[in-house]
Amino acid sequence: MVDFSSLEAEDVLKKGPLDEYKRGINFFYSELERLNKNIYIINHILQFPFKMFCAAKDRNFFGMVLLNFFDISVLMITRLATDTKGDLCTLRQFKNRVRKDYLKAKYKQDFANWLKKVKFDTTTEKMLKRAKNLRTQRIAHLKKDIVFNISKVIHLNFAELEKLRDALNSLLDALSFNLQLIKLPASYYDKVQHPKGFYGRSDIERLLCLVAKDSYLLKMPETHPEKWKHQCEHMTDKQIRLLNIWRKKCNLREV
């Protein structure tokens, strides 16, 4: 089978629709870059130990960030993968356009085989269906059955959101030929060598470090050593390890 990841678009596509292909691939790339940034930020917020460092009254901002970033991510995924009515265009429709209209005839069969590896499986299709129902019933609209608690709200968890993002990323990669499209800014991309220390971290990591630094617990070993002795006796090994992770991030010694 032809390895299309080693070929340039100019070699594989007809000359006429090449500019249209480039406009399409650039548009879907920008959409997926935005989606990947949303999910990167959600992931960091979910991993932060708010209960350790913040009172409930101080978590409203990050709670709203989570809710809004999650909702917009569901909207983006569904419009990229499921909205096919009228003159709407999904990434999958763009894929079909590339395969049917843009591709040189001699590559059609090999490209069809190439695309099989990124075809959405049954599990992905089921998650997409739930995402679309969630969008329709609660995010973009409010169904009466949901408002009056006649029907249960359909849920989608973060791991499923990531899997749908990954499926869309893989599809875009398959359509990009030899282009290596990095769907995160450099400061969010873990394969980039960043400077050590606070300012070598991404903006969301620095923001969460500031939340940790502002907490009473993080600096208790230095500011209130006697209280710390009593406090650490009531903490689990897991909690101590988590505290040390954030002490290290904030340039404090482990305890």
N, C-alpha and C positions, 0 to 999 in steps of 0.2 A: 504494500500500500504506500502511496505517495505520502511523504512527511511534509505537510503543508506549512508546518512551523519553520521550515528552512527555506521557504520560497517567498519572494516579494509579491505583493499584490499586483504589481505591474506585469509580472510574468504569468500570472494565473487568470487575471481578469481581462475582459475585452477593453479596448482603449476608450470606446465611446462612453460607457457608464462609470469610468474610473473616478472621475471627480465626484459623482453622486455617491459612490461607495465611500470615498474619503470623508465626505460631509456626514454621512450616516454613521460611520465608525467613530468619528470624533464626537458626534452628539451623544451616542450611547456610552462612550468612554467617560464623558463629563458627568453623565447621570450616575454611572456606577462608581465613579470616584466620590461623588457626594454621598451615595449610599454607604460606601465603605468607611468614610469618615464618620458618619452617623453611628455605625455599628462599633467602630473603634472606641468612640467616646462612651457609648452605652456600656461596653464591656469593662472599661476602666472604672466607671462609676459603680457598676454591680460588684466589682471585686474589692472596692474600698470598704473597710470595716467601720461604717458609720456608727453602729451601736457602741463600738469601743471608744470612739473619739467625739461623738456628737450627741447632745440631747435631742429628743424627738422634735422639739420646736425649732431646731436649727437645721433640719433636713429638708425643709420645704423647697428650697431652690433646686437642689439636685433631684428631688422627687419629681418636680415639674419638668426638668430637663429630660429625665428618663421617659416620662409619659409622652412628652411631645416628640422626642426623637424616635421613640418606638412607633408611634402612630404615623409619623411622616415616612418612616422606613417601610411600613406596611403599604402605604399609599404608593411609594416609589416602586416597590417590588411588583405590585399588582398592575400598575400602569405599564411597566416594562415587560410583563409576561402575560397578562390576561386581557387587556383592553383592546378588543379587535373590531368593535362596531364602527361603521361609517368610515371616516377617513383617518381613524386612529392607527398608530403604528407601534407594534411591540418589537422587542429584540428578536423574537422568534419569527415575526413577519419579515423583518430585515434579513434574517438568515435565509428564508425562502427566496427572497428577492435576489440575494447574492447567488444562491444555488441555481435558480432558474434563468435569471436575466443577465447577470454580470459575468458569470463564469465562462471561460472558453470551453467549447464542446468537448475537447479531448480530456478535460479534467472532471467532467460532471460525475461520472460513476465513482471515481476515487474520492471526490469530495463528499459525495453522499455517504460513503463508508467512513470517511474521516469524522463526519458529524454524528455518527452513531454513538461515539464514545461520550458525547456531551448531551445526548438526548435525555430529557427529563424522565426519570423512572416513575413507577407507580406511586412510590412514597412521596416524591417531590410533587407530583401532580395533585395528590391528596392535600398536601400542605398548602399548595397554591390555591386550591379550592377553598380551604378554610380561611386563608388570608383574604381572598376576595369577598367571602361572606362577612368576615370581620369588618372589612372596609365598607361594605354596603350597609350592614346593619347597625354599626355603631360609630365608625370614624368619619366617613363622608356623609352619612345620613343617619337618621334615628328611626328605626322601625318601631311601630307601635307595640308590637309584641315584646320588644326589648324594654321600651320605656315603662310598660305596665307589668313587667316581670312575668309575662305569659310564656315567653320562650327564654331559654338560657343564652347568655352571650357566648359566642364561639371564641375560644382563646387560642393564642399562639404563643409559645414560649420563646425565650431568647435563642436557645440552641436551634430551634426550627427556623428562626429568622436568619441565623448564620448559615444554615444549610441552603436556604433559598438564595441568599446572597452568593454563596459559593457556586451554585448551579448557574446563576447568571454570569458570574465572573468567568467560569469555564467556557460558557457559550461565546462570550465576547472574545476570549483568547483564541478559540478555534476559528473565529471569523477574522482575526487580525493578522493571520499568516505569520511572517517573521517579526512583526512588531512586538516588542516587549513592553506592554502597557502596564505601568505601575499605578495601581488604583488608590494610592495613598500619597499624601505629601511626604517629603523627605523626613520631616520631623516625626511622622507617625510610622515610618517604615523601619521594621526591625533589622533589615539587612544593610541599612546604612550605618556606618561607623560614626557614632555621636560622641562629642566630648564628654568626659566624665563629670559628674557633679550635677547640681540643681539645674543649671542652664543648658545642659545637654539633653534634658528630658523634654517631652512634648508639652504643649500648653496645658492639657488636661491633667497630666501627671504633676506639673508644677502647682496647679491650682489645688489638687488634692493634698499635695505636700503641705501647702499653706494651711489647709484645714487641720491636718494632723498636728502641725507645729503649734496651732492655736489652742490645742486641747490641753487639759490639765494633766491627763494621764501620761502623755508622751514624755514630758520633761520631769515627771514626778521623781525619778531616781536622783536627779540633780537638785531640784528645787525643794523637795520634801523627802529626804532619804528615810526618815523614820516612818513616815506614812507609807512609803514604797515598800518597806519591809513587811508591813501588815498587808498591803494590797496584793503583793505578789504571792502571798500564801494562799490567797483565794482565787488565783488564776490558774487555768489549765495550761498544760505544756503547749497546746495549740495556740492559746491566746498569747502566751509569752513569745512564741515563734512569730506570730503575726505582728505583735508589738515591735519585735526586733527588726522585722522587714522594713517597717516604716521609720523606725529610729535610724536605720542605716540610710534609707532614702533621704532623711533629713540631716545627715552627717552627724549622727550621735552614735556613741558606742553601744554595742549590744549589752544586754543585762542578763 
